[in-house]
Amino acid sequence: MVTIPEMVAAILTRAEDRYEVSYPDSFEVATPMAEIGSAVIQLRRVNRDGAGWRTVLIAAIPYDLTKIQSAFRWAADVRDTLAEPQTADLYMFMLIEGVASEDAARLETDDRFCRKVVVREGENADSFLDRSFLATLSPSGSSDNINDPLLASMGTLGLTHSWVLPHLDVWRELLLSGKSGSDVADALRVAAFGEEDSQ
């Protein structure tokens, strides 16, 4: 099970060169009940004028509905203390010992008070953070190439529908061309089916 110190260390590693880090004092952000292990970190994008703070609440609890409700209450209390634009950027990373995958998924879909991410059994801090806004910018083992989401989705499309494979390079260039949506759609249709089928 991932611990709070491991999670904080992983967040700080991911935040390096991407986010400014702040640890709010207890008088700035509400504190949870004593039975909840907790930490609070605020992150703000560097090199972005006017960027707001993202508040991350880390709650470590056993799988107990009363303690989960207490964690939710804590999130509500923190949300009440945040200035209005920051309430949209409130996250809770829940380290719940003994939670089943189905229950973890159900808890994540509940977006009252904040967005939640629940650690899964056997998951480490890095794979956990890859499911959050702190996901890595580059694929594993490569620090010099930024992962291209368009290439990744087109690769998946090619695996699902093999007939598109010969067209992917042209489609990618068209999608990145900066043309208007209708011009791109027309060009994609011509590229895939030829002039005669473009009507």
HUHUNOR-V739863 format. One record per backbone hydrogen bond with DSSP energy under -0.5 kcal/mol. CO is the residue of the C=O (numbers start at 1). NH is the residue of the N-H. E is the energy in kcal/mol with one decimal. If there is no record, write none. Layout:
BEGIN
co = {CO:CO}
nh = {NH:NH}
e = {E:E}
END
This chain:
BEGIN
co = {3:4:5:6:7:8:9:10:11:12:13:15:15:18:20:22:22:25:25:33:35:37:39:41:42:43:44:45:48:53:54:54:55:55:56:56:57:57:58:59:59:60:61:62:64:65:66:67:68:69:70:71:72:73:74:75:76:77:78:78:79:83:83:84:85:86:87:89:89:90:91:92:92:93:93:94:94:95:95:96:97:100:101:102:103:104:105:106:107:108:109:112:115:117:120:124:125:126:128:129:132:137:139:144:145:147:148:149:150:151:152:153:154:155:156:157:161:162:164:164:165:167:168:169:170:171:172:174:180:181:182:183:184:185:186:187:188:189:190:194:195}
nh = {7:8:9:10:11:12:13:14:15:16:16:18:19:46:44:24:42:28:29:36:37:60:58:56:22:54:20:48:51:55:43:56:57:91:41:58:59:93:39:61:95:37:97:64:68:69:70:71:72:73:74:75:76:77:78:79:80:81:81:82:82:86:87:87:88:89:90:55:91:115:57:94:117:59:95:96:119:61:97:99:63:104:105:106:107:108:109:110:110:116:111:114:92:94:123:128:129:130:131:132:135:147:142:146:139:149:152:153:154:155:156:157:158:159:160:161:164:165:167:168:168:171:172:173:174:175:176:177:184:185:186:187:188:189:190:191:192:193:194:197:198}
e = {-2.4:-2.9:-2.4:-2.3:-2.5:-2.5:-2.0:-2.3:-2.4:-1.0:-0.5:-2.4:-3.3:-2.2:-2.1:-0.6:-3.1:-1.3:-1.6:-1.8:-0.6:-3.0:-3.0:-3.4:-2.5:-3.3:-3.8:-0.6:-1.8:-0.5:-2.6:-0.6:-0.6:-2.9:-2.2:-0.5:-0.6:-3.3:-1.4:-0.6:-3.3:-2.1:-2.3:-1.5:-2.5:-2.4:-1.9:-2.1:-2.2:-2.4:-2.2:-2.2:-2.3:-2.5:-2.8:-2.6:-1.8:-0.9:-1.0:-1.1:-0.6:-1.2:-0.8:-1.0:-0.8:-1.3:-0.7:-2.4:-0.5:-2.3:-3.2:-0.8:-2.3:-2.3:-0.6:-1.0:-2.5:-1.8:-0.7:-1.2:-1.9:-2.6:-2.5:-2.1:-2.5:-1.9:-1.3:-0.7:-0.8:-0.5:-1.0:-1.9:-2.8:-2.9:-2.0:-2.1:-2.5:-1.6:-1.7:-1.9:-1.4:-1.9:-2.0:-0.5:-0.5:-0.8:-2.3:-2.5:-2.5:-2.4:-1.9:-2.2:-2.5:-1.8:-1.9:-3.1:-1.9:-1.3:-1.8:-0.9:-0.8:-2.8:-2.5:-1.9:-2.4:-2.8:-1.7:-1.2:-2.6:-2.5:-2.4:-2.4:-2.7:-2.2:-2.3:-2.5:-2.0:-2.8:-2.3:-0.5:-1.6}
END
